[in-house]
Amino acid sequence: MVDRMNEVDPPEHGRMRASDADRDSVAHRLREALAEGRLDPDEHSERLDSVYRAKTIGELVPLTEDLPSTDHASSLTPVSGDFRSPRPVYGSSRVTPQAAPTSTAAIAVMGGADRAGAWVVPKTFFALSLMGGVELDLREARFVHRETTIWTGALMAGIEIRVPDDIQVRVHGLPIMGGFGSEGGTPPSVVDPDAPIVHIRGLAVMAGVGVVYKRRKHQRDRGQEDED
């Protein structure tokens, strides 16, 4: 007779620990849903955050339950093909010429304006602030051209541009009694030679235009507090 005293029942499927491949698969499906218009940028960003916080299969399942299955991948099957990075878009894959720009300008007059999440940046974007503040977060952004120019104009105001480690940023602005440049340490190196190039140009008068290098949420160490 087989001794079953020390046997341990396997965990239910939903309680099973999620692998990197499981997370990659769900992130890939969410990216497709965004491109298909099934999710808006805010919904995509929220679900993507949940993907990289998930520890079990059960936490991943609800994130694609309301999305149709695909022929080449299910929501919890490792993705075939070359999509293996934990980043849904990275380097040259950020350049999507067929995508429609989310907006062409962010303007703040004695107030605030921001762009963040999986938004699409046009070839030329304007960030203008008068006695206010503008925040542009490029960490999950996509671009319609490999080279993008962000024109900034700040008067007694502040403009902050948050960038990840996989795009090239070149600052060409002119400060007058203010500041115009990079913050937060040394710019990271970019491995992908075809990564997007973002030119930051413009004028800061008694104001500040700062490029801040920050990690994406899924790149942070487990347990580290969010730095937004």
C-alpha positions, 0 to 999 in steps of 0.5 A: 500500500502506498503511504500517502501520509507525506504527500502534498496536494498540488496547488489549485491552478489559480494559486500557482505561482506565475512565471515570467512567461505568464506575465509576458503573455498577458502583457502581450495580449494587453498590448494587442488590445490597446492597438485594437482599441479594446482598451484605452491608454489609461485602462492599459496602463492600470492593467499592465501595472497589475500584471507586474505586481501579480504573483499567482495565475489567479491574479493574472486571469481577470486581466484578460477575461473580457478580451477575446482570445487570439489564434497565436496565443492564449492569455496564459500561454507563453507567447510564440515569436520574438516577444519575450521582454517583460517590457511591452514596448522597448527601444525600437518597438516603440516606433509605430508609424501606423498609430494615431497620436494621442495629442499634439500639445500640453498647455498649462496657464496658471494650472497643470497639464500632463500626459502619461501612460501608453500615449502616442507622441507625434513627430512634433509635440508642444509643451507650454506653461505659463505660471503653471506646470506640465508633466510629460511621462514617456516611460510607456509612450510610443512614437510615430517617428523614430525622431521626435521633437518636443518644443517647450516654452516655460515662463515662471513655470515648470516642465518635467519630462520623465524618460526611461532607459531605452530612448535617446534624449537630446536637450537643446534648450535655452534657459534665461534666469532659469534652468534647462537640462537633465536631472536625476543623475547620469543618463542611462546608456541605450542598447538598441541602436534604433531606439527613438530619439527625442529632441527637447528644444525651447525656452525657459524664462525664470522657469525650469525645464527638466528631463528626469530619468526614471525606471519603469514600474516593472523595473523596480525592485520588489518591495520598493516604493513607487517614486512617481 
